[in-house]
Amino acid sequence: MDHVPLWLSNSLIYLGAAVIAVPVSRALGLGSIIGYLAAGIVIGPWGIGLVSHVEDILHFAEFGVVLMLFLVGLELEPRRLWDLRRPIFGWGGAQVGCCALALLAGGLAVGADWRVSLVAALGLALSSTAIALQVMGERNLLRTSSGQSAFSILLFQDVAAIPILALLPLLGSQPRDAALDGGGAALQGLRIVAVVATIILGGRLALRPLLRWIARSRTPEIFTAAALLLVVAIAALMQIVGLSMALGAFLAGVLLAESEYRRELETDIEPFKGLLLGLFFIAVGMSIDFGALLAQPWRMAGLVAGFLLVKVVVLWLLARAMGIERQDRPVFTLLLAQGGEFAFVVFQAAAGASVFSGATASLLIGAVAISMLLSPLLLVAIDRFVLARFTRARGQTPDELSEPQEAPVIIAGYGRYGQIIGRLMLAQGVPATVLDHDADMVEAARSFGYTVYYGDATRLDLLRMAGAAGARILVVAVDDVRQSLAIVDLAREHFPHLKLVVRARDVTHWNELRDRGVLNVERELFEASLRSGRAVLELLGQSPHEARRLAMRFRRHNVQLFEQMYPHHKDRSKLIAVVKQGRRQLEEQMARERAEATARRVAGTDRPGGWDRGEGDD
């Protein structure tokens, strides 16, 4: 193949290996990551040797991790990120600190130098963002509490990698040459602040107009190129100042999470992310140094088993302290116990700073790579032998919807709210396709004879399978606000003909739905609370007719007040003024009506309230 260009032959090798290995791995129930890793081992230096320049490929393929963090950021609005600040710095700091201390103690216990033990502990305390997010994405865990906790910790690790790298020159054998003086350190700090500020301010002030201008060209491939350019440029800026490329891409994604181009950016970047992430896993498989493994097999085995065991114990205790449910702890623990791709950078930089020898760096890098290879295999074992106990105790996880549906109504969410709607449709003979992501709820509903399908309605492919292209109405009855908004966004973008009926959890949710043009919005507790209020009035001595009339009057006023509040819901001071004015008007109106009713009773002309004036339900 000497006459074939290198890029063409490498493309043929990588794509061919992936196309063969991944389907075989998934067919065996091992998952796609193991397929990619196995493909890398086979074609790498310790396999049939089709590829030799592993480090170059690994550096290029790391861009897949960058794209993945950008897409994760697009799903996380700034307000949501602010809400996660405590888990990120609290639990994230606890994970890195506790794991590093435990690993440092283990290194000192076996007689290693304190500097070697410290750097090894800090590097091994990090986890693989690529594998963890890929696994959580495949299992739809990112929106769960355990998934959010794991993501918070992974995000902190990306931040923690910066001071870890800054520490290495100070630990080297020639710290005076490597370390920055005070002025240089200050200048570096200013550069970091300037770059981060540029990303944040640029994302808020410049990116949206720029994307709007590009979108007006009506050239899809240019918009795709602009999306890739955005991520590449931010990654380059972060790399220049020594920050994590993935962290910068994540920040850019968060800043664009509220933009109108979020879905378009996701659609354009997703295919590149998948291919580059697969290439990254192949490169990890190729980077496993089987020479170091064969030269010191027991030492390597002890190192891998030791650091995995220490992290598993620490993470299990941390999961208990975080309140993660027992059935979620094994996956949470294992995903964070493995070594991470940033450890490669840390150990290579440590060898360059003469903290330890190149042989030690190779040993540690090999241990991390082997842990990344073992983790997907251990996940399969956990699924089959550990989580199976929880599954048997709660019943088997239902199969997802696999046959196209044609019902005119789709109901997403079959909890206490969606059940009432579904039963009403059933009573009227109206066919409805019902989806719910809670396996327990699906099994409970099926045990009572209701047809409910297991699945996450935020997935476009599942909505298509549910018949959204031909349905007339989509009822969004899920209780999670972010999931509800994601379903609405997906439906309005891909199925604009659908009429949406959406459950609102609170006033903020109601306003966000109205911002998206949804008109059929019902607050989940409003009507039930009104009926309870009527019961209280009756128990206080009001007649049923009068209690009903007063409740309906309050209902109409509240609905009108909401409509008056909506244009000002982003202006807090104006909103408060409107609410106070509305409350004052209602109190004055009710006071007048009470006075009139009292006068009628004194005159003996009182009649049953409401019916003669047409005060019925509206």
N, C-alpha and C positions, 0 to 999 in steps of 0.2 A: 504493500500500500504506500510505497515511497512517493508515487506520483499524485497521491490524494492529499489535498491540503489538510493541515493538522486540525483545524476547526471542524472540518467535515468528518474526518475519521473519528475524532472525539465525540462529536454529536451522535454519530452512528453507534458508537460503543455505549454511551450513557443511555440513550433512548432505547436501544435494543435490550440492554440489561434490565432497565426498569420495566419495559413492556413484558418481559418474560418473568421476572422475579416477583413483581408485585401481585399480579393476578394469581400466581401459584401460592404465594404467601396468604393472600386473603381466602383462597379456596381451602387452605388448610386451617383456617380460623386463627391465623397468627397476626393479622393486621398488616397494613401497608408499610409501616415503619420498619418492621423486621425484614420485609421484602427489599426495601431500599438498602438497608444495612448489609444484608446478605449479598446483594448485587455488588456493592462496593468491595466487599471482601473477595469475591470471586474475580473481579476484573482488576483489583489492585495489585501492588507489588508482591504481596504474599499469596496471591491467587495465581491466575494464569498470566499476570503481568502485562495486561493490555495498556495500563496507564501507570506512569511513573511519577509525574509531577503532581503529587497529591496536594501539597500546601497551596499551590497556585489555584487549584480547583476549589479548595476549601475556602480560601479568601473570597473568591468570586461567588461561591454558593451561599456564603453568609448573607448575601443580599436577599435571599429568600426569607431569612429570619427578619430582616429589616422590613420587607413588604408585609410580612405577617403582623408585626407590631403596628404598622400603619393602619392595616385593616381593623385590628383590635381597637385602636384609638378612634376610628370612625364610628364604632359602636358605643363609645363612652363619651357622653357629653361633658363639658367642663364642670357643670354642677354635680354630676355623678362622680367625677374624679375628685372633686373637693370633698364630697361625702365619704370617699374612701381614704382620706388622708390619714385617719387614725389607724385603720388596718394596715395601710402601706408602711407607715413609719413605726407603728407599734408592733404588730405581729411580724412584719418583715424584719425589723431590727432585732426582735427576739429570736427569730429563726437563724439569721446569720450569726448573731452574737453567741447564742447557746451552742449551735453546731460548731462554730469555730473554736470556742473554749473547750468543748468536749474533745474535738479532734486534736487540739494543741496539747491537752493533757495526755491523750493517747500517744502522741508523738514523743513527748518528753519521757513518758513511762517506758518506751522501748529504747531509750538512749539516744534519740536523734538530737542534733544541734538545735538550739532554740529558734534560730532564724529559719532553718529549714522547716522545722515543725510549724512555725507561725505562718509562713507563706503557704505551705501545703494545706494547713487548716483553713486559711482564708479562701484558697482556690477550691478546695473540695467542699466547702460549705455552700458554694453556688450550685444551682440546678440548671437543667437544660430547658430553657424557655421554648425552644423549637419543639421538642418532644412533648413537653407538658401541654402546651397550647394545642398541638395537633391532636393529641389523645382526647383532651377535654372537648375540642370541637367535634371530633367524631362521635363522642358519647353525649353530646348536648349538655355538657356540664358547666359551661361558662356562665350561664345565667343562674346556676344554683348557688346556695350559700357557700358550699365547700369550694366550688369553682371560683367564686369571687375572692375567697380567702387565699386560695393558691395563686390567683392572678396578682393579688396585692403583694404577696411575698416575692413573686417573680419580678414585679416591677421595682420593688426595693432593691433586689439583687443587681438589677441593671444600674441603679444609682450607686450602690455600694462598690461596684467594680471600679469606679473612678478613683476614690481614695485608696483602694487597694493597690492600683497601679502606681499612684503617686508615692506610696510608701516604699516601693521596691528599691529605688535608688538609694534611699536612706539605709537600707539593710545590706546593700552590696558591700563588697570588699574594698571598693574605692568610692565611698560616698561623697567625698569632696569634689570629685570630677563629675559625678552624675547628678548630684543634688543641685537644685536651683538656689541662687542666693536670694536674699529677701526681696530685692527689686525685681528679679526675674519671676519669683513666685507671685508677687503682686500683679505684674503684667499679665501672667498667665491667667490669674483669677479674673482680671478685667476682660480678657479675651473671651473667657467662658461666659461671663455675665452678658457681654455684648452679643454673642452668638445666640444664647437662649432668648434674650430680649428681642433680637431680630426675628427669630422664629415666631415668638408669641405675638409681637406687634404686627409682623408681616402677615401672619395667619388671620388676624382680625381685620386688618385694614386693606391689605393688598390682594390676598389670594382670591377672595370671592369676586371682586371686580375683574381680576385677570381671568378667572375661569369663566365668568359670564361673557367676557369679550371673546374668548376662544370658542365658547359654545355657539356664539352667534355666527361663526364661520360655517356651521352645519357640516363639519368634516369630522366624522367619528374617529378616524385614525389620528388626527391631530389632537383631539381631546385625550385619546389614549397616550399619545406621546407626551402631552403636557402632564398627565398624571404620573407617568414614570419619571419625567424630568423633575417634577416636584420632589419625589422621594429621593432621587439620586442627588439632587442639589443639597437637600437637608442633610443627607447622610455624609456628603463630602464636607459640609460645614462642621458637623460634629466631629468628624475624623481629624480635621485640621487642628482643632483645639484639644484633641485627646479625649473627647467624650464618646459615649456609646452611640453608634449609628442607629441602633434599634430604638434607643431612648428618644433621640431626636425625631425619628419617624413617628413614634408613638405620640409625641407632643403635637406634631403637625396633624395627625389624624384626629386627635381630640379637638383641636381648634376648628376643624372642618366638619365635626360631627353634627353641628346644627345647620349646616349649609344645605341649600337645595340640590347640590350636586353630590351628596353623599352616596346615594345609590349608584349613580353613574360611575363614580370613582371605584366603588367596590366591584362593580361588574367588569370594569376595564382591567383592574389590577389582579383580581382573583386568579386568572389562568397563569400569569407570570409567577405569582406567589407559589402556586402549587408546584410548578415545574422546578423553580429554583430551590424550594424547600426539599423536594425529592432529591435534587442534585446535592444539596447539603448533606442529607442523610447518607447518600452514596459515598460522598467524600469522607464522612466520619468512618464508614466501614472500611474505606481504603487506608485511613490513617492509623488503624490499629496496628501497633508494632508487635507482630508475632515473634520477631527476633528477641525483643526484650522479654516477652512472655516465656519463650522457650529457654532463654539463658537463665532466668530466675523464676521458674514456674511457681514455686511455693511462696516466694516473697511476693510475687504479683498477686497470687490468690489470696494471701493473707492481707495485703493492702486493700484489695477490692472488697473482700468480705468484711474487713475491719471498719473501713470508713462507711460502708453501707449500713452495717449493724449500728454503729454509733448514731448516724443520722436517723435511722428508722426509730430508735428508742427516743431520741430528742423530739422528732416530729410527731410521734404518737402521743407523747405527753403534751406537746403543744396543741395538737388537734383536740385533745380532751379539754384543755384550758380554753380553747376558742369556742367550744360548744358545738363542734362538728358532729353530726350524727354518726352513730357507731358504724353503720353500714357504709358510710362514705369515707371513713378514716383509712382503710387499706389503700385505696386508690390515691387519696390525697398524700399519704405518707410516701408511697413508692414513687410518685411523680416528682416529689421534691427531694427524695433521697439520692437519686442518681446524680452523677457529676454533670457539669454544664459546659457548653461550648466556650464560654468566656474563660473557663479554667485553662484552655489551650493557650489563650493569649497571656494569662497571668504567669503560667509556668515558663513559657518561652521568654517572656520579658524578664523573669527572675533569673533564668540562665544567662541572659544577656547582661544583666546587672551583677553577675557573679555572686548571687545569693547562694546558689548551689550549682553543681556540675551539670553538663549536658546529659550525662547518663541518668542522673536523678530526675531531670525534667522529662526525659523519655519514659522513665518508669511511671511517673505521675500522670503524664498525658495518656499513656497506655491504660492505666487504671481507670481514668475517666472515660475513655472510649469504650472499654469493656463494660463499664457500668451502664453506659448508654445503650450498648447492645443487649445487656441482660434485662434492662428494665421492661421493654415490651414483652419479653418472654415471661418475666415474672408477673406482668399484668394478666397475661393469658392464664397463668396458673392461679392467680387470685380469682379471676372470673369463674374458673371451673371448680375450684375447691374451697374457696373462702366465701365469696359472694353468693355461691350457690345455696349456702345455708340460709341466707337472708331471703333469697328468691323462693326457696321451698317454704319458708315460714310465711311468706306473704303471697305466695302464688307465683306462677311463671309470668315473666314480663310478656305482655300481649304483643302479637305481631303488628307491625305497622300496616297502614293502608297500602294495599298492593294492587287493587283493581280500580280502574277509573269509575267515578261516581257521576250521577246525572241528576241529583236532587236539586230543586230550585233554591233551597235554603241550606247554607252551611253555618254550623254553630261551632265556634272555636272556644272551648272551655265548657266543661260539664260539671262544675261545682254547684254550690247552692243556688247561684244565679242562673246559670245556663240550664240547669235541670228543669226549672219552671217553664222556660221558653220551649225546651224540647218536648216536655210532656204536653204542653198546650198544642204544639204543632202535631204531635201524634194523635191527640184527641180529635183534632179537626181533619185528620187524614192528609196532612201536608207532609210530603217526604222531606226529610232533612238529613244531611250528612254531619255527624257529630264527631269532633276531634278533641282529644284531651291528652296532655303530656304526663299525667299522673297515672302510673300503672295501677296503683291501688284503686283509684277512682274508676278507671276503665273496668277493672275486674268486678268491682262492687256493682256498677251499673249493669254489666252483662249478667250478673247473677240474678238481677230483678227482671231480666228479659229485654233490656234496652240495647239497641245496637249502637255502640260507641267504639270509635277507632282510636288506636294509640298513635300519637304523633304530635310533633311540634309545629304549630300553625305559622311560625315565623319562617319556615322553610318554603321557598318558592315551589320546589318540586312537589311537596306534599299538597300545597294548595291546588296545584294543577291536577294532581291525582284525585283530589276531592271534588273536582268538577267546577272550579272557580271560573273557568273560561265560559261555561254555559249557564252557571247559576244566576239567580236574580238578586239574592240578598245574602249578605255575610253578617252574621251576628258575632260580635267580638265580646265574649263574656268572661275572659280570663281576668284574674284578680291582680296580676302583676302589671304595674303601670307601664314599665319599659317594654314589656312583651306586647301589651295592648297597642302601644304606639307603633311598634315595629310591624305588627300585623296590618295596622291601618296604612302605614307608609307603603308596605308591599302591595296591598290591594289597590291602592289609588294609583300606583305606578304601573302595575302589570295588568290589572283588571278594572279599568276605570268605569266600566258599565255597572259594576256591582253597587247596589244600594247598601250602605253601612248602617247597622244598628249597634251602638257601642255602649258598654257599661262603663260609667265613670266612677272611679273610686273616691275622688274628692274634688274640690273646686279647681285646684291646679290642673288636675287631669282633664276636667271638663273644658277648661280654657285651652289646653293643648290640643284637644280633639277639635274644638271649634277653629283653632288656627289652621288645622288641616282640612277644613271645609266639611267636617262631619256635622250634620244637623240633627240626626236622630240619636241624641245622647241622653241616657237616663242615669241619674245618680243612684247608686245601688241601695242606699238606706233611706232615701227621702220619703218615698210613699209609705214604707213601713213605719217610719217615725211619725208621719202625719196621723196614721191610724192609731198609734199609741197615744198621741196627743188628744185625739178625739175621745178615746177611752178615759183619759184623765179628766177631761172636761165633764163627761157624763157622770163619773164618780163624784165630782164636785157639785153635782146638782143640776147641770145643764140638761135640757131635753136632748134626746138623740138627734132630732132635726136641727136644733140650734147648734149643737156641737159639730155636726156635719157641715153646716153652713159656715161656721167660723173657720173650720179647717180648710174648706175649699177657698174661702176668701184669702186666707194666709197663703195657700198654695199659689193662687193666681198672682198675688203680690210678689212672692218669692221668685216665680218664673220671670216676671217682668223686671225685677231687680237684677237678676242674673244677666238679662239681655242689656240692661243699662250699664252694668259693671264690665261686661266683656270688652268694650272698646278701650277701657282704661286698665286692663289687668296687668299691664307692664309698667304702669305708673302708680306706685304705691300710694302716694299722697292723694292723688285724684281718686283712686279706688276707695280709700278710706272715707273721703268726703261723700262719695256717692252712697256708700253703705250707711253712713250716719244719717244722711238725708232720707234715704228709703226707710230706715227704721223709725225715724221721727214721723214720717208721713203715715206709716202703718199704725203707730201708736195713737196718733191723733184721730185717724179714721175709726179705729176700734173704739176709742173713747166716745166719739160722737154716736156710734151705733149703740153702745151700752146705755148712753143717756137717753136716746130715742126709745130703746126697748123699755127702760125704766118708766118713762113717761107714758108709754102705751099701757103698761101693766097698771099704773095708777089710774088711768082713764078707763080701764077695762076693755080696751080695744085690741089687746095683744093677740096675734095669730101665730100658728106654728111657723117658726122662722124658716125662710129660705124658699119653700116650694112655691109660694104664690109669686115670688119675684124671679123664678127660674134659676135659683142658685144651685144648680146641679154640678156634677163632676165635669171637668173639662179636660 
